[in-house]
Amino acid sequence: MKKFFTALVKHLGSIVVLAGVAVLAIAQFSNTLQNTHLFIAGALFIIGIVAEVIINKKVI
């Protein structure tokens, strides 16, 4: 179980970036592309990239 959570934490940044991609995809395919969707996706991208860098420095 510890290995699962370690792997989950190690890839948390990538998961957050993929959530940002999902927000953009849902907004695009539902034809409701608004600034709110863009801000949320941008924030998820930035948080995911920063998390990836910080977590990989500490975990690896």
Secondary structure, DSSP 8 states (H G I E B T S, - for coil): -HHHHHHHHHTHHHHHHHHHHHHHHHHHHTT---HHHHHHHHHHHHHHHHHHHHHHHHH-
